[in-house]
Amino acid sequence: MSDPSTTPGHAAQQKIDTSVPHSARIWNYWLGGKDNYPVDEQAGDAYTAVFPGIVTVARSSRAFLRRNITHLVAEAGIRQFLDIGTGLPTADNTHEVAQRIAPETRIVYVDNDPMVLAHARALLYSTPEGATAYIDSDVLDPDTVLAAAAETLDFGKPVALILSNILGHIPDYDRARSVVARLTAALPSGSYLSINDGSRGVDPEFDRAQDAYNESGAAPYILRTVDQITSFFDGLELVEPGVVPVTQWRPEEGADSPKLIGEHGGLARKP
């Protein structure tokens, strides 16, 4: 396994604040990870006390991403990934899933959290045949992201862009659409866009719990309607079954998962 390259930025100099709960660390806690602090566990437990189903949402989201990546590598022949808003490394990271199938796959991770940066070099390794890189940057600065990613990825060949539970962190819907449009515009024909995000109007308990979290002083995460999530794929060719609850996107045979869940996702090809 080779060491990933890491492009440090402003987050490298930021101090990790362990006194305030952080959404990425809370998500890691719900996934069963250990890269979190007591304050995150307390916030996570407070959330699950209101909406216990959030753990199912978190784990179903991760399983959806794993199935997406497997399809992209094994069936669509994709060998390059740009994973923006990767969050804390956990089980079945993008490079682990992809390189198990095709060791030559190249992956670039992007995040701007100092704790994610601290863990990247220790946890994100590549096969000798492929490559992984970590970029300290913000999804709101897509041009910088694309320029840095081009040091590892060949944008003359198809790339799979992954935006997993990141667009909800952009409060303004029009700006979120603009960011997605800019990123996909840079991808060549035959590339793919994978998105999954929390969805509003599906589970009232989830809506109430997230609204309460957003009012707590923590960085807000905006649930969007299914139509809004679907609109991020405008101009692309959705892969069947389209934008659906993440548990219903090509579920594994025999999987016992809820059919309705406040997390929707899809995968689309750029013509």
C-alpha positions as CSV (number, residue, x, y, z in Angstrom):
1,M,0.0,0.0,0.0
2,S,1.4,3.4,-0.9
3,D,1.2,6.6,1.0
4,P,-1.4,9.1,-0.2
5,S,-0.5,12.6,-1.2
6,T,-2.0,15.3,1.0
7,T,-2.5,18.9,-0.1
8,P,-2.7,21.0,3.0
9,G,-4.5,24.3,3.2
10,H,-5.9,26.6,5.8
11,A,-7.4,23.7,7.8
12,A,-4.0,22.4,8.6
13,Q,-3.4,25.3,10.8
14,Q,-6.8,25.3,12.5
15,K,-7.1,23.9,16.0
16,I,-9.6,21.0,16.4
17,D,-12.3,22.2,18.8
18,T,-13.3,19.3,21.0
19,S,-15.7,21.5,23.0
20,V,-18.3,21.9,20.2
21,P,-20.0,18.9,18.5
22,H,-19.2,18.5,14.8
23,S,-21.5,17.0,12.2
24,A,-18.7,14.8,10.6
25,R,-17.7,13.4,14.0
26,I,-21.4,12.8,15.0
27,W,-21.9,11.0,11.7
28,N,-18.8,8.9,12.4
29,Y,-20.2,8.0,15.8
30,W,-23.6,6.9,14.3
31,L,-21.6,4.8,11.8
32,G,-19.9,3.0,14.7
33,G,-16.6,4.8,14.2
34,K,-14.2,5.9,16.9
35,D,-13.0,9.2,15.5
36,N,-15.2,11.4,17.7
37,Y,-15.2,13.0,21.2
38,P,-17.5,12.9,24.2
39,V,-19.2,16.1,23.1
40,D,-20.1,14.4,19.7
41,E,-21.4,11.3,21.4
42,Q,-23.6,13.5,23.7
43,A,-25.0,15.4,20.7
44,G,-25.5,12.1,18.8
45,D,-27.3,10.5,21.7
46,A,-29.5,13.6,22.1
47,Y,-30.4,13.4,18.4
48,T,-31.2,9.7,18.6
49,A,-33.4,10.3,21.6
50,V,-35.6,12.4,19.4
51,F,-35.1,10.4,16.2
52,P,-33.6,6.9,16.7
53,G,-33.9,6.3,13.0
54,I,-30.9,8.5,12.3
55,V,-28.6,5.6,12.8
56,T,-30.4,3.7,10.1
57,V,-30.2,6.8,7.8
58,A,-26.4,7.1,8.4
59,R,-25.7,3.4,7.8
60,S,-28.1,3.1,4.8
61,S,-26.4,6.2,3.3
62,R,-23.0,4.5,3.6
63,A,-24.3,1.2,2.1
64,F,-25.8,3.2,-0.8
65,L,-22.4,4.7,-1.5
66,R,-20.8,1.3,-1.5
67,R,-23.3,0.0,-4.0
68,N,-22.8,3.1,-6.2
69,I,-19.0,2.6,-6.2
70,T,-19.3,-1.1,-6.9
71,H,-21.5,-0.4,-9.9
72,L,-19.3,2.3,-11.2
73,V,-16.1,0.2,-11.1
74,A,-17.5,-3.3,-11.9
75,E,-20.2,-2.3,-14.5
76,A,-19.4,1.2,-15.8
77,G,-15.6,0.8,-15.9
78,I,-14.8,3.9,-14.0
79,R,-11.3,4.1,-12.7
80,Q,-11.2,7.7,-11.3
81,F,-13.2,9.2,-8.4
82,L,-13.5,12.7,-7.0
83,D,-15.1,12.4,-3.5
84,I,-15.9,15.8,-2.1
85,G,-16.9,16.2,1.5
86,T,-15.6,12.8,2.3
87,G,-15.9,13.3,6.1
88,L,-13.9,11.2,8.6
89,P,-12.4,8.0,7.2
90,T,-14.5,5.0,8.3
91,A,-15.2,1.5,7.0
92,D,-15.5,1.0,3.3
93,N,-13.9,4.3,2.1
94,T,-14.2,5.0,-1.6
95,H,-10.7,3.8,-2.4
96,E,-11.1,0.6,-0.4
97,V,-14.3,-0.4,-2.3
98,A,-13.0,0.7,-5.7
99,Q,-9.5,-0.7,-5.4
100,R,-10.7,-4.1,-4.2
101,I,-12.3,-4.5,-7.6
102,A,-9.8,-2.6,-9.7
103,P,-6.5,-1.9,-7.9
104,E,-5.4,0.7,-10.5
105,T,-8.3,3.1,-9.5
106,R,-7.3,6.6,-8.6
107,I,-9.2,8.6,-5.9
108,V,-9.1,12.2,-4.8
109,Y,-10.7,13.1,-1.5
110,V,-11.7,16.7,-0.7
111,D,-12.6,18.1,2.7
112,N,-11.9,21.3,4.7
113,D,-12.1,20.0,8.3
114,P,-8.9,20.0,10.3
115,M,-9.7,16.6,12.0
116,V,-10.3,15.0,8.6
117,L,-7.0,16.3,7.5
118,A,-5.3,15.0,10.6
119,H,-6.7,11.5,9.9
120,A,-6.2,11.5,6.1
121,R,-2.5,10.5,6.0
122,A,-2.9,7.8,8.6
123,L,-6.0,6.1,7.2
124,L,-6.3,6.8,3.5
125,Y,-3.9,4.5,1.7
126,S,-3.7,3.3,-1.9
127,T,-2.7,0.1,-3.7
128,P,0.6,0.4,-5.5
129,E,-1.2,0.2,-8.8
130,G,-3.6,3.1,-8.0
131,A,-3.4,6.4,-6.2
132,T,-5.2,8.3,-3.4
133,A,-4.8,12.0,-2.7
134,Y,-6.4,14.3,-0.2
135,I,-7.2,18.0,-0.9
136,D,-7.8,20.5,1.9
137,S,-10.4,22.6,0.1
138,D,-14.1,23.7,0.2
139,V,-16.8,22.5,-2.1
140,L,-17.8,26.2,-2.4
141,D,-14.6,26.8,-4.3
142,P,-15.0,24.3,-7.1
143,D,-12.4,25.8,-9.4
144,T,-9.7,25.3,-6.7
145,V,-10.9,21.8,-6.1
146,L,-10.8,20.9,-9.8
147,A,-7.3,22.4,-10.3
148,A,-5.9,20.4,-7.4
149,A,-7.7,17.2,-8.4
150,A,-6.1,17.5,-11.9
151,E,-2.7,16.7,-10.3
152,T,-4.0,13.2,-9.6
153,L,-6.9,12.6,-12.0
154,D,-6.9,12.8,-15.8
155,F,-9.9,14.9,-16.7
156,G,-9.6,13.7,-20.3
157,K,-11.1,10.4,-19.1
158,P,-14.3,9.7,-17.3
159,V,-14.5,10.6,-13.6
160,A,-17.1,9.7,-11.0
161,L,-18.0,12.7,-8.8
162,I,-19.3,11.8,-5.4
163,L,-21.3,14.3,-3.3
164,S,-22.4,12.3,-0.3
165,N,-24.3,14.2,2.4
166,I,-22.4,17.4,1.5
167,L,-24.9,19.6,-0.4
168,G,-27.1,19.9,2.7
169,H,-24.3,21.9,4.2
170,I,-24.8,24.6,1.5
171,P,-27.9,26.5,2.9
172,D,-28.7,28.4,-0.3
173,Y,-30.3,26.0,-2.8
174,D,-29.4,28.1,-5.9
175,R,-25.8,28.2,-4.8
176,A,-25.8,24.4,-4.3
177,R,-27.1,23.9,-7.8
178,S,-24.4,26.3,-9.1
179,V,-21.6,24.4,-7.4
180,V,-22.9,21.0,-8.8
181,A,-23.2,22.5,-12.3
182,R,-19.7,23.9,-12.2
183,L,-18.2,20.6,-11.1
184,T,-20.1,18.5,-13.6
185,A,-19.2,20.9,-16.4
186,A,-15.6,20.1,-15.9
187,L,-16.2,16.3,-16.3
188,P,-15.8,14.7,-19.7
189,S,-18.5,12.7,-21.4
190,G,-19.0,9.3,-19.8
191,S,-18.4,10.6,-16.3
192,Y,-20.9,10.1,-13.5
193,L,-22.4,12.1,-10.6
194,S,-23.4,10.3,-7.4
195,I,-25.5,12.3,-4.9
196,N,-27.3,11.3,-1.7
197,D,-28.7,13.8,0.9
198,G,-31.2,14.0,3.6
199,S,-34.7,14.5,2.2
200,R,-37.5,16.6,3.7
201,G,-41.1,15.6,3.7
202,V,-40.6,11.8,4.0
203,D,-40.3,11.3,7.7
204,P,-41.8,14.0,10.0
205,E,-39.8,12.9,13.0
206,F,-36.6,13.3,11.0
207,D,-37.7,16.8,9.8
208,R,-38.3,17.8,13.4
209,A,-35.1,16.4,14.8
210,Q,-33.0,18.1,12.1
211,D,-34.8,21.4,12.5
212,A,-34.0,21.2,16.3
213,Y,-30.4,20.4,15.5
214,N,-30.1,23.3,13.2
215,E,-31.4,25.6,15.9
216,S,-28.9,24.3,18.5
217,G,-26.0,26.4,17.3
218,A,-24.2,23.6,15.4
219,A,-23.4,24.1,11.8
220,P,-26.8,23.5,10.0
221,Y,-27.6,20.8,7.6
222,I,-30.5,21.5,5.3
223,L,-32.9,18.7,4.3
224,R,-34.3,19.2,0.8
225,T,-37.3,17.8,-1.0
226,V,-36.9,14.9,-3.3
227,D,-37.6,17.2,-6.3
228,Q,-34.8,19.5,-5.2
229,I,-32.3,16.6,-4.9
230,T,-33.4,15.3,-8.3
231,S,-32.8,18.7,-9.8
232,F,-29.1,18.4,-9.1
233,F,-28.9,15.8,-11.9
234,D,-30.4,18.1,-14.5
235,G,-28.8,17.6,-17.9
236,L,-27.5,14.1,-17.0
237,E,-28.9,10.6,-17.7
238,L,-30.1,9.0,-14.5
239,V,-29.2,5.4,-14.0
240,E,-32.2,3.2,-13.0
241,P,-34.0,3.3,-10.7
242,G,-33.4,7.1,-10.6
243,V,-33.6,9.2,-7.4
244,V,-35.0,7.0,-4.7
245,P,-34.7,6.3,-1.0
246,V,-31.1,5.1,-0.6
247,T,-32.3,1.7,0.7
248,Q,-34.1,1.2,-2.7
249,W,-31.2,2.0,-5.0
250,R,-30.2,-1.5,-6.3
251,P,-30.5,-3.2,-2.9
252,E,-28.5,-6.3,-2.3
253,E,-30.6,-9.5,-2.5
254,G,-32.2,-10.3,0.8
255,A,-31.4,-6.9,2.3
256,D,-33.9,-6.1,5.1
257,S,-34.1,-2.3,4.9
258,P,-36.9,0.2,5.3
259,K,-38.5,1.2,2.0
260,L,-39.2,4.8,3.2
261,I,-36.3,6.7,4.6
262,G,-35.4,10.4,4.8
263,E,-32.4,10.0,2.6
264,H,-32.6,10.0,-1.2
265,G,-29.9,9.4,-3.7
266,G,-29.2,8.6,-7.3
267,L,-26.5,8.1,-9.9
268,A,-26.3,9.8,-13.3
269,R,-24.1,9.7,-16.4
270,K,-22.9,12.7,-18.3
271,P,-23.8,12.2,-22.0
